[in-house]
């Protein structure tokens, strides 16, 4: 206790003086030590300059998407100043298990850097530092992505709707969410419902902001073109003659940047598919090649350039067909099959009556992403009674020509022409006659005319009893062209059109829909919930 002098009040003034001197000395010494530390390693000041699209505290609106296929998920972005990317990051939910690899790409698909995410936490943003920082130029497109081997990724739908961008500062701006299905890392170019997937970079500027001379492009996967529509006869596919349209569209033609080719995944459908389902061939399914492993089967044969259906009740199951399927027979069943449509100019698949197509992918040519100058599917005749479910149609001309007697559910039609072939008027689904059509639970994207186009052609049966319900229609805007309408239906001889409880993106050139008098239209909304 004899050493407890600080409590002796007569000595307080002296003690405070001594303590003040000591504290000043400590502060000076501490400052010197701090400066030495900052000059010997990465500074906290420098670290604080690193910015990204996200702040790192966000919680996803959809924590874990119910999609269990291997998929590359990313974002197209640009920076406003020169600088360096030191690390990549993505948001991981507990369900998004397995190994993850991050990749930084140029806007055209050149791989700039790759890194594995180690020591991941169970949830939240995961960070992986690059072995060498990657320099970025201002006002140039880049893509950052990661590979989720079992899907279950985090997502926000509508993030980039109507041309929106995101970013916590003006330095780094995300412009488009992108994805690519496949078991291995691949450059992601497809998009779905303007979604984002919580993928990011940590970027440190090394110079002042540079005003953009032009807005960086946000080009998505190359789109397709419209081949044609013509008069139909009963249940046989028409041959040519393009359909006319009352909707306007520009005719500017240019070519979008193509993604590097790679082994195509069994399916390229949207991450969430139509109606909550996943369209296309199920992940992990091993298909038999035609030609190659097989040249014939139940009711069909390979003729050197296409599969010819040789009789009724034919079955195509678990096939990877390097060409179209030509068919004029009834009761065809196609399941878990890919029809690449290589070399075809009219119809990738034509259906007779009472046919069923399930979990099938159509289009894209031999490499899966080529433009195919053909319509994906022809189905017609008011009594055709054809059913298509979980079908993925992409990189064709029009997605489908439906002239009656057809039900399409839980399917995905996407990547249609936006000026990629001069003069093409591309529709997701085109109808020029026939009754008894049901479209429900589908996602139909882009095209430079209409997502669904109904215009009667003289000589065909009148268009009637056409039910469109619970679908999502997404507008396109690329290559100087723009989707005119989500649904466009024109008189004469068009009646009984029902358009209910559908979701439309913003951005249609003219409007979400136009219909003849007497149509039933109700419950339709934009992606932000606004009523139409």
N, C-alpha and C positions, 0 to 999 in steps of 0.2 A: 504493500500500500504506500510505502515511502516514495515509490516512483510514480505516484498518481498526481504529480504536480499540476497537470492541467486544470484540476478542480480547485486549486488554491487561487482565490480571486485576486489577491494583490499582484500575481504574476501574469494575469490574463493579457494585459497590454503587451508585455514583452513576448509572451507566447504567440499572440496573434501576429506580431511583427515577424518573428522567426518563421512561423508557418507560412506567411505570405511570401517570404523570400524563397522558401523551399518549394512552394507551389509554382511560383514563377519559373524556377529552375526546371521543375519537372515538365511544365508545359513546353518550354523551349526544347528540352531534350526530346520529349515525345514528338514534337513537330518534326525535329530533325530525323528521328527514327522513321516516322511516317513517310517523309519524303524519300528516304533511302529505300523503303519498301516499295513505293510506287514506281521508282525508277528502275527497280530490279525485276519487275514482272508486269503482267497486264494490270492496268490501272482500273480502279473502280469507276473513274470518270469515263474512260474509254468504253468499259463494259456497259455503262448506262446509256451510251449512244446507240447501242444495238436495238433496232426496232423491227417489228414484223407486222403482218396483217392483223394478227390478234394480239391482245394484251397479255394473254396467258392465264387469265382468270375466268375466261368464259366457260359456261356449262352448256353443252349442246342441247338444242331443242329436241332432237331425236338422239338419245344416248346410244342406242344399239339397233341398227336397221336389221330387220328379220330377213337377211340375205346371207347365205352361207357358202357362196361361191368365192373362189380366189379372184381378187380384183385389185387393180391399181387405181388409187384415188388421188386426185391432185387439184391444183388450182393454177390457172394462168394468171400471171401478174407482171407488173413492171415497177421500176423504181424511178424516182425523179432526179436522183443525183448519182454520180459515180460512187462506187464503194465496193464492199466485199461481203459475201455471205460466209459466215463462220460456222453456222449450224443449221440443221433442219429439224422440224418438229411437227408432231401431229397429236391430236387428242385421242386417247385410248380409253375405251370402256372396259369393264371387267370381262365382258363377253368377247371382246376383240383379242383373242388369245393367239399364241404362236409367235414365230419370229417375224420381224418387220424390217424391211430395207427401204431407205429413203433415197431418192434420186433427184438431182437438179438437171433440168434440160434447157436447151435453147428453145425458142418458140417454134422451130421447125423440126424438133425431135432429136437433136444431137445431144448425147449424154455428156454432161459437163462434170458431174461429180456424183459419187454414190457412197453411202455409209450405212452400216448396220446399227440398229438401235439395241444397245446393251443395257443390262440392269434396269429394265423397265419397271415402273410402278404399276400397281393394279389398275389405276385409273388416273386421268388427267393428262396434261400435255407431256409428251415424251420428247427429250432433246438428244440429238446425236451431233457431236462436233465433227466437222470435216477435218481430215488430216492436213489439208492445205486450204486456206480460205480461197474462195472463188470470186474473181472480180466480175462485176456486172456493170453494164453500160446503161445510162439513163434513157428512158423512153423507148425501150426495146422489150418485146415480149419474151418472157421466160415461163417455165412451168416447173413447179415442185410437186413431187408425189411420193407416196409410200405404197408398199404392197402388203395387202391384208390377205394372208393365206387362207383364212376361213371366213372372210367377210365380217359381218357383224360390226360394221364401221359406224361412226357417228356422222350425223347429217343434219342439214337444215334446208328444207325445201323453199324455193322462191327467193333465195338470197340475192341473186343477180337478175331478178325479173325486171323487165322494162329498161334494160341497160344499166342497172345499178352496179356500183362498185363498192368494195369494202376495204377498210384499213384503219388502224388506230392512229395513223398520222398521214400526212400528205406524202411521206417518203416512199412507202410501199403500198401499192394498191392491187387488190385482187379483182379480176375482171370476169372470170368464168370458172365454174367448177367442172372438172373433167374426170373421166374414168375410162378404164379398158379392162375387160375380163380376160383372164388367162392365168395359167399356173406360175408364170414367170413375170419378172418386171418387164413392162412394155410402155412405150410412150402413150399416155392417155389423151384421147381426142374427143370422145363422145361426151355428150352432156344430157342431163335429164331434169326437166322442170326447174331450170335455173338454180339447181341445188349447189350447196357448198359442203365440204367434207372435213373442215377443220384441219387443214394442212398449211404449213407455214415455213418461213425462213427467218433467221436472225441476221439482219443486215446492218452494217455500220457504214454510214456515208464517209467518203474521204475527200469530198469537195462540195461546192455549193450546188443547189438545184439548177437544173438546165431546163429552160422552157421547151416544151415539146414542139417540134415543127409539124407533127401530125399525131393524131391519136393512135397508139399502138393497136394493132389488130387483135381481135379475140377470136380468130378463126377456129371453128371446131372441126370435127372429122369431115372429110370431103363428102359432099352430098351427092344426090343422084339426079336423074333426069326423067322427064316424061316422054314416053314413047307415044302413046296414042290411045284414043278411044274411038270406037266406031259403032255402027249399028250392029246389034246382036240378033242372032236367030236362035230361038228356043234355048237349048242348053249348050250350044256349041259356041266356042270363043270367037269373037269378031276378029278381023284380020288387020285392018289399019284405019286410016282416016282420023285425024285428031279431032277431038271434041272442041266445040266453041265454048267461050266463057263470057258471061256478062261482067265478071269481076276483072278489074284492071290489074296488070302487073307489069313491071318494067322488063325490058328485054336485054339489059346490059349483060354481057357475058364475060366472065373472067374465071380463072382457075384458082381455087384455094390451095394452100399448102397441104401436101399430102404427108401423112404420117409414114415413117419408115415401115416397110413391110416386115412382118414377123409371123410366126406360126399362129394362125387365127385360133381364138378360143372356140370351143364348141358353140357358144352363144354370145351374142353381143347386145343382149337386151338391156333395158334400163335397169339400174340397181334395184328399183322397187317394182318394176313391171306394172302392168295394168291391174287395177282392182286389188292390189296387194299381192298379186301373184308374180312369179318370175317367168317371163316368156322365153322361148327357145329351148334348145337341148339342155337337159339337166347337167350340171357340172360334174365332171369326173367320168362321164359316160364315154366308153371307147366305141367308136364307130367303125364300121367296115367300109372301105373305100370302093367306089364305083366310078370308072373301072379300076382294076387293081386286084382287090381281094375277091370281088364278085362282079359278074357280068349278067346275071339273071336271078330271078326269084319268083315268088308266087304271083303270077299274072303280069310279069314285066321282064324286059330284056334291055340290055345296053346295045345301041345300034351304031356306036362309034362316035357319036356326038351328043346323045341324049338318052334318057330312059324312056322307052316306049311302053306304055301300059297296053298289054295285048288282050286283055279281057276283063270282064266284070269281076268284082271281089278281089282285086289285086291288093297286095300288102307290101308296103315299104316301111321297114322297121330297123332302126339303128344303123342307118346308112349315111355316108358322106359322099354325095353325088357331085362329081365335077362337071356339071352341065344342068340343063333344064329337065323337067318331066313333062312329056307330051301325053295327053290323055283325052280320050273322048268316050271313055267307058264309065259305067256307074259303080257305086259302092266301093270306091277306092278308100283305103285306110292308110294314112301316113302317120307314124309316131316316132318321136325321138330321132329325127332325121334332119340333115342339112342338105339343102339344094343350092349349090353355088351359082347356078345359072350362067356358067361360063359360055361365052359365044352366042348367047341368045339375044334376039332383038325384039321379040313380041311378048311371050308369056313365059315366065320362069316355071309356073305351075298352072295348068288348066284343069278344072274340075268338071266331071259329069255330075249326075244327080246322086243324092244320098251318100255323099262322100264325107269323110271325117279326117281332119288334120289336127294333130295334138302335139305340143312341145316340139315344134319344128322351126328351123331357121331358114330363111330364104333370101338369097342375094349376096352381093359382095365379090363375085368372081372367085378365081382360084386363090387369091391371097386374102380374101375376106373383106377388103376395103376398096376394091376397084369399082368404078362406075359400070353399071350394067344397063345397056340401052334396051330394057324390057320392063314391062309391068310385073310386079311380084306374083300376083295371083289373079286369075280370072275365075269368077263364079257367077252363074246367072241362070235365069229362068225362074219365074215366080213360084214354080213347084219344085225347084231343085233340091231344097231341104238339105243344104250343106252346112256343116258345123265346123268352125275353126276355133281352137282354144289354145291359149299360151303360144301363139305364133309370133315370131320375131321377123319382121320384114325390113330390110335396110339396103342401101346402096343399089336400089333398082330405079326404075323410072317412077311412074305412079306406084303407090304401094299396092293397091288392089283396084280391079274393075269389078264392081258388084252390080249385076243387073237382075236382082231379085233372088228370093229363096235362100238367103244366107244369114247365118248367125255368127258373129265374131265377138269373142269374149276374152278378157284378160290378156290381150295381145299388145304388141308394141310395134308401131310403124314409125320409122325415123330416118334421118339423113337423106332427105329427098332434095331434088335439084333447087339450088338458089343461083341460077345462071351458070351452072357448071357445063351445061350443054346449051349453046345459043338457041333461043327461040322456044325452049321447052317450057310448057306450062304444067307444073308438077302438083298433083293432088295426092293426099294420103289415101283417100278412097274416092273413086269416081263412079257415079251411076248415071246411065243414060236411058234407063227403062227398067220395068219390072217391079213387082210388089213383094211384100213380106221379107223385109230386112230388119235385123236387130243388131245394134252395136251397143255393147255395154261393158264397162270396166276396162276399157282400153286406154292406152296413151298414144296419141297420134301427134307427131311433131313435124314442124317446118314444111318446106315446099313453097314455091313462089306463086301459088294460086290459092287453093283452099285445102284445109285439112279434110273436109268432107264436101264433095261437090256433086250436086244433084241438078242435072239439066237434061230434060227429055230430048231425044233425037227422033225425028220423024221416022215412022216405020216400026218403032219399038213399042212394047207394051207400056202403058202409062205407069209412072212412078207413084206408088201408093203404099200405105201401111209401112212407113219407114220410121222405126223407133230408135232414137239416139239418147241413151240415158247412162249417167254415172261414168262418163269418160273424161279424160283430161286432154285438152287441145292446146298445143304450144306453138306460138308464132315464131317464124324465122326471120332473120335480118342479116344477110350476108351477101357479099359480092355485089353490093349496090341494089339488091333486090329484097323483097319483103313479102311475107304472106298476106294475102288480101283479107280473107275471112277464115274463121274457124269452121263454120258451117255455112255454105251458100246454096240456096235452093231457089230455082227460078221457074216461073210459069212459062208455057202452059203444060197441062197434063202432069202436074205434080201436086199430090194431095195426100192428106193423112200423115203429114210429117209431125212427129212428136220429139221435142228436144227438152229434156227435163234433167235437172240435178247434175249438170255437167260443170266442169271447172275449166275456165279459159285463162290463158296468160294474157298480160297486157302486151301491146305492141303490134296488133294486127293493123295492116295498112288502112283498111276501110272500117272494119268492125268485127266483133266476135261472131255475129250471125246475121243472116238475112233469109227470110222465108216467105212463101206465098200466103195470102190471106187464108184464114181458116186453120193455120197450123197451131199446134199446142206447144207453148213455150213457157216454162216455169221452173223456178228453183235453181237457175243457173247463176254461177258466181265467178268472179275473177279469183286468181290465186291468193290475193290479199283478203278475200272474204267479201269484197264489195259485190252487191247484187247487180245483176245485169237486167 
